[in-house]
């Protein structure tokens, strides 16, 4: 039938050398050797049938399935198959047409490894954990962040006031949510101006450095323009919805932010469309690695105890992807967010230690006595854990934490 070509891409005796290795889970009605050969073929030099002419140079470029373990396979790719420093082209190859092949019933891109010879073409984070800590002047505890709630609907004055109250209560960083950009009721420029004035007030009153993760997500050139405005106001951060914007735009923004001296906060909005089905799609581990290569400085990784999908094992794995030594890339600050409140802080610090940004939205603004008291309660919970004091005991002399525990206890929201 002309399909014998596919098995040429399977060689279980092959030993990769200085190659990119991608790990997939494959479901098919075909034998695994045939289905895995289709994945390797379509993601490298192949087509659906044997070709009448194939120069040795192109044979050398053929991807090779070199390991099969049940439904899981490992595929080696010569680095010459990929343009240096081009994440979109990399994904177009190893996560492109292979997901649409009729013979493949389910395909999960689970992980990948790159050699130093390929990694060197990507910039990675400009600041990383140490750089962000230097900006914020906080070196011995988790950083705290909050999103004003409701996530959209405030005008610029209302939004800035919530930010101010959060900052004076002890929050380090105010953060826009993923769907707040420049809507008619809160245009980007006006929000930036109002919030920066509120930040100045909060810094003067508290003596602490405060940050603002303003969402610049838009068309790439507009993101560059917004980043320039952010720098003009003296802010140090921007936020990008990296998946909805796309990795091409992320790499463009990374270059602009290096010029402007801005750190990048990566929101993972839309990841569930790729990651939640364990039989098909792309894992969050892959997306987090790509984000680190592209050059973000903070990355959302989940909580293991909050409202978002993702168990503790996955969160710890993503934590390590962000922080462990990996080629020339600085470590990324993992962001734990989604249904957090003061009662869950012991769990979060147990999972992450101090190198984490703890973001609580409803867990700050849902406090019975308002956002400022909610911010105080969050900081008190962190202090209690770092001092080795049980939350309930610490709450006896800290009324803000006591009120938070009365409201939420240790519950994990769903």
C-alpha positions in Angstrom: 0.0 0.0 0.0 3.0 2.3 0.0 3.0 2.8 3.8 6.2 0.8 4.5 8.0 4.2 4.7 6.8 4.9 8.3 8.7 2.0 9.9 11.9 3.4 8.5 11.6 6.1 11.2 11.7 3.5 14.0 15.1 2.3 15.1 15.2 0.9 18.7 19.0 0.5 18.6 19.5 4.2 17.8 21.5 6.3 20.3 20.8 10.1 20.1 23.8 12.4 20.2 23.5 16.1 20.6 19.8 15.9 19.5 16.5 17.1 20.6 14.4 14.4 22.2 10.6 14.6 22.5 8.4 12.3 24.5 4.9 11.4 23.4 2.0 9.2 24.5 0.4 7.6 21.4 -3.0 6.0 21.0 -3.9 4.2 17.8 -5.6 1.1 16.4 -2.3 0.4 14.6 0.7 -1.4 16.1 2.8 1.0 18.1 5.7 0.7 15.7 3.6 1.9 12.8 1.8 4.7 14.7 5.0 6.0 16.3 6.7 5.9 12.9 3.9 8.2 11.6 4.6 10.7 14.4 8.3 10.8 13.7 7.8 11.0 10.0 5.2 13.8 9.9 7.2 15.8 12.4 10.4 15.6 10.4 11.0 14.9 6.7 8.4 12.3 5.9 5.2 12.0 3.9 2.6 9.3 3.6 4.4 7.0 1.1 7.9 5.9 0.2 9.6 8.4 -2.0 11.3 7.4 -5.3 14.3 9.5 -4.5 15.7 10.4 -1.1 19.3 11.9 -0.9 21.5 10.6 2.0 21.6 14.1 3.4 17.8 14.0 3.9 17.9 10.4 5.3 20.3 11.8 7.9 17.6 14.3 9.0 15.0 11.6 9.6 13.6 11.6 13.1 14.1 8.3 14.9 11.8 6.6 17.4 14.5 5.0 19.6 12.4 4.0 22.6 8.9 2.4 22.9 7.4 1.7 26.3 3.8 0.7 25.9 2.0 3.7 24.5 5.0 6.0 25.3 7.7 6.8 22.8 10.8 8.8 22.6 11.8 10.5 19.3 15.2 12.0 18.5 15.4 15.0 16.1 18.6 16.4 14.6 18.9 20.0 15.6 19.3 20.9 11.9 15.6 20.3 11.5 14.9 23.5 13.5 15.7 27.2 13.0 17.8 28.5 15.8 15.9 30.5 18.4 12.5 30.0 16.7 9.9 28.5 19.1 6.9 28.7 16.6 8.9 26.7 14.0 9.8 24.1 16.7 6.2 23.7 17.6 5.1 23.6 14.0 7.3 20.5 13.7 6.9 18.5 16.9 3.4 19.7 17.7 2.0 20.4 14.3 0.3 18.1 11.8 1.0 15.1 13.9 -2.0 16.0 16.1 -4.3 15.8 13.1 -3.3 12.5 11.6 -6.3 10.2 11.1 -4.4 7.1 12.2 -3.5 8.6 15.5 -6.5 8.5 17.9 -4.8 10.4 20.7 -1.4 12.1 21.1 0.1 13.7 24.1 3.3 15.8 23.9 4.6 15.1 27.4 8.1 16.4 27.6 11.2 17.4 25.7 15.0 17.8 26.1 17.3 20.1 24.2 21.1 20.0 24.0 23.2 22.9 24.9 24.0 23.5 21.2 20.3 24.3 20.6 19.5 26.0 24.0 22.2 28.6 23.5 20.0 30.3 20.8 17.3 31.2 23.3 17.6 34.1 25.7 15.7 32.8 28.6 14.7 35.1 31.5 16.3 38.5 31.7 15.9 38.8 35.5 14.9 35.4 36.9 14.3 34.9 40.6 17.3 36.8 41.9 16.7 39.7 39.6 13.0 40.0 40.6 14.0 39.8 44.3 16.5 42.6 43.7 13.7 44.7 42.1 11.4 44.1 45.0 14.1 44.3 47.7 12.7 41.1 49.3 15.1 38.2 49.8 13.9 36.1 52.7 10.2 35.2 52.2 7.7 34.5 49.4 6.5 37.5 47.4 2.8 38.2 47.6 0.5 39.3 44.8 -3.2 39.9 44.4 -5.7 40.5 41.6 -8.4 43.0 42.4 -11.8 41.2 42.4 -14.0 41.1 40.5 -11.4 40.6 37.9 -13.1 43.0 35.4 -15.7 45.7 35.9 -13.8 48.4 37.9 -13.0 51.7 36.4 -9.5 53.1 36.8 -10.2 55.0 40.0 -11.8 52.0 41.7 -9.1 49.7 40.5 -6.3 51.9 41.8 -8.0 52.2 45.2 -8.2 48.4 45.6 -4.6 48.3 44.6 -3.6 50.9 47.1 -5.5 49.2 49.9 -3.9 45.9 49.1 -0.4 47.4 49.0 -0.7 49.2 52.3 -1.9 46.0 53.8 1.3 44.3 52.9 0.8 42.9 49.3 4.0 43.3 47.3 2.6 43.1 43.8 -0.7 44.1 42.2 -1.6 42.0 39.2 -4.1 42.4 36.4 -6.1 39.3 35.6 -5.8 37.5 32.2 -8.9 39.1 30.6 -8.2 42.7 31.7 -6.4 44.7 28.9 -7.9 47.9 27.6 -11.7 47.7 27.7 -13.8 50.8 27.3 -14.5 51.1 31.0 -10.8 50.9 32.0 -8.5 51.9 29.2 -4.9 50.8 29.5 -3.3 54.3 29.7 -5.7 55.6 32.3 -5.4 52.5 34.5 -1.6 52.7 34.3 -1.5 56.3 35.3 -4.0 55.9 38.2 -2.3 52.7 39.6 1.2 54.2 39.4 0.0 57.2 41.5 -1.5 54.8 44.0 1.7 52.8 44.1 3.7 55.9 44.9 1.4 56.6 47.8 1.7 53.1 49.1 5.5 53.0 48.9 5.7 56.4 50.7 3.4 55.2 53.5 4.9 51.7 53.9 8.5 52.1 53.1 8.2 48.9 51.0 8.8 48.5 47.3 5.6 47.7 45.4 5.2 46.3 41.9 2.4 46.2 39.3 2.0 43.4 36.8 0.0 45.3 34.1 -1.4 43.1 31.3 -0.1 44.3 27.9 -1.5 41.4 26.0 -2.6 42.5 22.5 -1.2 42.5 18.9 2.6 42.3 19.1 3.4 45.9 18.1 0.7 47.2 20.4 2.4 45.2 23.2 5.7 46.9 22.4 4.0 50.3 22.6 2.4 49.4 25.9 5.7 48.1 27.3 7.3 51.5 26.4 4.5 53.3 28.4 5.1 51.1 31.4 8.8 51.8 31.4 8.1 55.6 31.0 6.0 55.4 34.2 8.9 53.8 36.0 7.2 50.4 36.5 9.4 47.3 36.4 6.9 44.6 35.2 4.6 43.7 32.4 2.3 40.7 32.2 1.6 38.7 29.0 -1.0 36.0 28.4 1.7 33.9 26.7 -0.5 31.2 25.0 -3.2 33.5 23.6 -0.6 35.9 22.4 1.6 33.1 21.0 5.3 32.4 21.5 6.3 34.5 18.5 4.8 37.6 20.3 6.4 36.5 23.6 9.8 36.4 22.0 9.2 39.8 20.5 8.1 41.2 23.8 11.1 39.6 25.5 13.5 41.5 23.2 11.6 44.8 23.8 11.6 44.3 27.6 15.3 43.7 27.7 15.8 47.1 26.0 13.4 48.7 28.6 14.6 46.8 31.7 11.2 45.2 32.3 10.5 41.7 33.8 7.8 39.6 32.3 5.0 37.9 34.2 3.6 35.0 32.2 -0.1 34.1 32.6 -1.0 30.6 31.3 -4.6 31.5 30.2 -6.0 28.9 27.8 -3.5 26.2 28.8 -6.4 23.9 29.8 -7.4 23.6 26.2 -4.0 21.8 25.6 -3.2 20.3 28.9 -6.3 18.8 30.7 -6.9 15.8 28.5 -4.2 13.3 29.5 -4.7 11.3 26.3 -4.2 14.2 23.9 -2.7 17.7 23.7 0.4 19.3 25.2 1.5 19.0 28.8 1.9 22.1 31.0 5.5 20.8 31.6 6.2 21.4 27.9 4.6 24.8 27.9 6.5 25.9 31.1 9.8 24.8 29.5 9.0 26.8 26.4 8.1 29.8 28.5 11.4 29.6 30.3 13.3 29.4 27.0 11.3 32.3 25.5 12.3 34.4 28.5 9.6 35.0 31.0 10.5 35.8 34.6 7.4 34.5 36.5 5.2 31.6 35.4 1.9 30.3 36.9 2.2 26.7 37.9 -0.9 26.0 40.1 -1.3 25.3 43.8 -2.1 21.6 44.3 -4.6 22.8 46.9 -6.6 25.6 45.3 -9.4 25.7 42.8 -7.5 25.0 39.6 -6.8 21.5 38.2 -3.4 20.1 38.9 -2.4 17.8 41.8 0.6 18.3 44.1 2.8 16.0 42.1 2.3 18.1 38.9 2.8 21.3 40.8 6.1 20.1 42.2 7.2 19.0 38.8 6.4 22.4 37.3 8.1 24.1 40.3 11.3 22.2 39.4 11.0 23.1 35.7 11.0 26.7 36.7 13.7 26.7 39.3 16.2 23.9 38.7 19.5 24.5 36.8 18.8 24.1 33.0 21.4 25.1 30.4 22.0 28.9 30.3 18.5 29.8 31.5 18.0 31.7 34.7 15.5 30.2 37.1 11.9 31.4 36.8 9.8 32.5 39.7 6.9 30.0 40.1 3.6 31.7 40.8 1.1 29.8 42.9 -2.5 31.1 42.4 -6.1 30.0 42.1 -8.3 29.8 45.1 -5.7 30.6 47.7 -6.3 32.2 51.1 -4.4 32.5 54.4 -5.5 29.1 55.6 -3.7 27.4 52.7 -0.3 29.2 53.1 1.3 26.3 55.2 0.5 23.9 52.3 2.0 26.3 49.7 5.2 27.0 51.6 5.6 23.3 52.2 5.4 22.7 48.4 7.5 25.7 47.3 9.6 26.9 50.1 10.2 30.7 50.0 11.1 31.0 46.3 7.5 31.5 45.1 5.0 34.3 44.3 1.9 33.6 46.3 -1.1 35.2 44.6 -4.4 35.4 46.3 -7.4 37.3 44.8 -10.6 36.3 46.5 -8.5 35.2 49.5 -7.5 38.9 50.0 -10.6 40.8 48.8 -13.1 38.4 50.2 -11.8 39.1 53.7 -14.8 40.1 56.0 -13.1 43.4 56.8 -11.9 44.4 53.3 -8.9 44.2 51.0 -6.4 45.9 53.4 -7.2 43.5 56.2 -7.1 40.6 53.7 -3.6 41.6 52.7 -2.5 41.8 56.3 -3.9 38.4 57.0 -2.0 36.9 54.0 1.3 38.4 55.3 0.6 37.2 58.8 0.0 33.7 57.6 3.4 33.7 55.8 5.1 35.1 58.9 3.5 32.4 61.1 4.7 29.6 58.8 8.3 31.0 58.6 8.4 31.5 62.3 7.2 27.9 62.8 4.0 28.9 64.6 0.6 27.2 64.0 -1.8 29.5 62.2 -4.5 29.3 64.9 -1.9 30.2 67.6 -0.6 33.1 65.6 -4.2 34.3 65.0 -4.7 34.7 68.7 -2.6 37.9 68.6 -3.4 38.9 64.9 -7.0 39.7 64.5 -6.8 40.0 60.7 -5.6 36.4 60.3 -8.2 35.2 62.9 -11.0 36.7 60.8 -9.7 35.0 57.7 -9.5 31.7 59.4 -13.1 32.2 60.7 -14.2 32.8 57.1 -12.3 30.1 55.2 -10.5 27.8 57.7 -8.2 25.5 55.9 -10.7 24.7 53.1 -9.5 24.1 49.5 -12.1 25.7 47.1 -13.4 24.0 44.1 
